[in-house]
Amino acid sequence: MIDDVQFLEYVIKALVNHPDDVKIKRTVDEMGVLLTLDVHPEDMGKVIGRAGNTAKAIRILLRVVGMKRNARVNLKINEPPLGFGRRASDTTAPSRDLDEAIEDLNLE
């Protein structure tokens, strides 16, 4: 019988362009099993999918795999650190003070 880590590894490596960068960590606590996934930053879009649909489907399948073993399986997808394929402008607006913003509006 295939276990949850093997299943997730198989599915994710089939999706991504950098299968060697796939890392899965498995932890068990009173809430169930938590699988934490790290992938190459360029592959994040493939793993998440449009509107998160790929990630949702993977989570559903992992729950089914977990049900076979009477375990609740959850998936956490770690975001890549800033600087690995992501721009600072993607996550934060440029910092400006109030005076600069008012000058730009030409309200005077």
N, C-alpha and C positions, 0 to 999 in steps of 0.2 A: 504494500500500500504506500502510495506517495505521501510524503509529509508536506506540511505547509510551506516550509522554506524551499524545498525542492520544487514545488509547484510554482511559487512566486519567482524563483530564479529562472525557471524554464520560460515562463511567460514574458518576463521583463527582458531577458536576453534575446528573445525572438523579436522584440519591438525596437530595441535601441541600435544605434550605430556603433556604440562603444561598449560591447558586452563585458570587456575586461574591467571596466570601471564600476560595474554593478556590485554593490555591497549590501548585504542583508544582515541585520542583527535581530536576534530573537530573544525576547524576555518574557517571563511568565510571572504573574502576580495574582492577587485575589480577583482582579477584574478579568483575567483571561490571558491570552497570548497577544503580545504586541510585536509586530514585525516592523522594523524601521528600515526604510529603503533609502539608499544613496545612489544616485546615478550621475553620469557626466552631465554638466550643465547644458550642453547642446541637446541632450536627450530628454530634458524635462517636459517639453511640449508633447513629445510622443507618449510619455508615460501618463501625463495628465489628460491629454486629449481635448478636443473642442468642448468647451463648457464643462470640463471635468468628467466627461462621459466615460473615457477609458479608465480613469482611476476608480470611478464608481463601479464599473463592471468588474474590475479586478477585485475590489473589496467584496462584492457580492459573491464571486467565485471562491474567495478565501473563506468566507463564512460557511459556504457549502462544504469545503474541505474540512473546516473545523468541526462542523456538525457530525461528520463521520467519526470523529474522535471525542465527541461530547465536549468540545472546547470552543470558546468564543475567541475568534481571531480578528484582530484589528490591524490596519495598515496605516503607518505614518510615513509620508514621503517628505524627506528633508529637503528644504530649499538649498540650492548651492550658495556658497558664500559670495558676497558682492565682489565683483572683479573677475569672476569666472563666467564670461559670456553675458553678463548683465551690466547695464549702464546705471550709473547713479541716478540719472534722470528717469529711469523706469520706476524708481521707488520713492524718490523724494523730490519735492519742488526746491528750486534754488532758494537759499535763505536770503531774505531781504528785510530791512527794517521798515517800519511804518512810514517814515519820512520819504524814503525812496519810492515807495509805492504811491504815495500821494502826489509826488512830483510827476510821476509817469502819467497820472490821470489828468494833469493840468486843470485842476479844479479851482485854481486861484484866479 
